[in-house]
Structures are given as structure tokens and as C-alpha cells.
Amino acid sequence: TSKGIYTYQFDQTSGQAQILDSIAVENPSYLTLSANEKFVYAVSEMPDSTAAVIAYGFNKQNGKLKFLNCQLTKGADPCYVSTNGKMVLTANYTGGCMSAFPLNKNGSLNTSSTLYHGTTGGPDVIRQATPHIHCAAFSPDGKYIFATDFSADRILHFTVNPKQTLPHALKETTNIDKDSGPRHLTFSPNGKYAYLISELSGNITIFNYKNGKLAKIQVITADKLHARGSADIHLSPDGKFLYASNRLKGDGIAIFKVDLAKGTLTDIGYQFTGIHPRNFNITPNGKYLLVACRDSDFIQVYQRNYTTGLLVDTHQSIYLSKPVCVKFAE
């Protein structure tokens, strides 16, 4: 029964939310904001040729979104979108490709686009039988793009040339353990480390990051039930704690302490949540962690302990149908 995208006023002191506006979109499973928070880009995760990415102008004063334009992704089931202010990337899961769209000066999407295809090679004869790209993230220095090649158990590398509007694919890739299904990638606040959650293995792989190179330093398990449904991953704003969501069994958030000197993780706890926590996010001040529990039809609001990293349910859930993505604008 969801209309599409909803905006809320969220009080970072009390944890209370108040709805401001909504806009109709068909299955907007993932969205992102531009760095200046003037634009929002959302995918319409459709399983056919109607799959698209949509650009909106965003008014931070009243929370309203204004439609700018829409472009077809040319790859079915886009499930991730990111931007560096000059281009927008979508990871098209069933389409098995990454789409790249140059941006116009007014924030709208240019008509030209380029597809970058994933491959297969993983041992799961069902879920890795066809190519899937699950995430496309810009490096902290802005010089590279990393895309998770789910079915080939690897990360694809691209360079970003400031004089060109589209990325350049490199031959270099980063291999992940077989039967992993790499899903989402995030970087530490200082830009020195990268953290990858793999959907099938339920493992987090930690890398040193420098000059476009990813060097593995640790693998640690987030999903101890081996449900093959790990989903999202985020670091606290201070970089001291890492959180990863798991689905299908024991739905919840795995909690890890970060060694700031080494980037490595220590397992410190687990917070059970509502059903199917596909996505979650942490408030800019680090006080709250909001979990989009898709099959429970609410966003749970947890308060974070700054010292221990553990979570406490505030019982101030935001109720709406099938929530799947939460983003913050300050």
C-alpha cells in the first residue's frame, strides 16, 4: 500500500519522527542524496524493461521532492544507486550490470548512459547462475568506483577521470572467497579501510584501501546461522563500531567494535529486529540507528550507546508498508 518515497522530520535528540510528504514511485527500493542535499536519486526496481532511475529536486525546508526526469537503467531490478555529483550509478541485480549516467547542471540525468556487465563463476548453481551487480560505490578519494560482482565472487574496479563523464573499467579485480555473493561495500570515515558484507556466506571482509587498491586483512562472520541472507553494512560516524544486517533466519543486526589503528573487527553483540532488515542507517549525530524491516511494515528506531555500540529499542517505530531504504539529510 506504499505510495513510494516518504520524507519525515526526525528529531535527533528524542528519536521521534513526523511525516512531511510523499511522492508516488513504483517500487523505489534504494535512493541516495547528492552531497549538497539538493537532489535525490531513486531507482524503480522493476523486473523488466521499465526499470529506471529517477532524479528529484529536494527542498530541505519542507521535505518536498520535485520530479526532474527519469531514465531507463537498461538493466532489470536496479537495487542500488550512488552519485559523486557528476554522474549517477545504478547496480542492476537481475540485469547483471552497472549503469552510469552523466548529470546535467540542474541535477537531472543525461540521456546518454553506459552499461558495465558482471559475470558468473560462483558455485551456487541457483543464485549465482546468472550475472548480478549489487552495489556500485565511489572510493573516499573520488578517483575510483568499486562494484560488487555478486555471481563471480569479486569486486570490479573502475577509474573516474575528472575530464570524462563516464568511468573506465579496469582489468584489475578483487577476488572474494568462493560462494560469498558480495553485496554492499562501505568505507571507514578516515578512508583507510573498506568493509564488504557478503550475502551468501554472511561474512564481512575487511580491506586496507590505498590508491585504488584493496588488500584483504580480515574475514569475520556476521551471520552465524548461515541463512545466506546478509544485507546491509554501516559504520558509526566516529568509525568505532560497525553494524551488519541479516535476514531469513535470526533477523537482526550484528555489532562489531573497530580497532581504529588496524581497521579490524571484534564481534561484541547482536540485536534482533523486525522481519527482513534489508537496509538500515545511522543518524548523522550517531545517536540512533534506524532499521527498515520490510516484512514487519515498520522502521525500528534504536538508540546507540556511544561507548559500547549496543542498541536499545526506543519503541518509537515508524509504520509504513514495506520500508526498504532509509537516508538522512541534515
Buried (B, 14 or more C-beta within 10 A) or exposed (E): EBEBBBBBEBEBEEBBBEEBEBBEBEBBBBBBBBEEEBBBBBBBBBEEEEBBBBBBBBBEEEBBBEEBBBBBBBBBBBBBBBBBBEBBBBBBBBBBBBBBBBBEEEBBBBEEBBBBBBBBBBEBEEBBEBBBBBBBBBBBEEBBBBBBBBBBBBBBBBBBEEEEBBBEBEEEBBBBBBBBBBBBBBBBBEEBBBBBBBBBBBBBBBBBBEEBEBEBBBBBBBBEBBBBBBBBBBBBBEBBBBBBBBBBBBBBBBBBBBBBEEBBBEBBBBBEBBEBBBBBBBBEEBBBBBBBBBEBBBBBBBBBEEEEBBBEBBEBBBEBEBBBBBBBBE
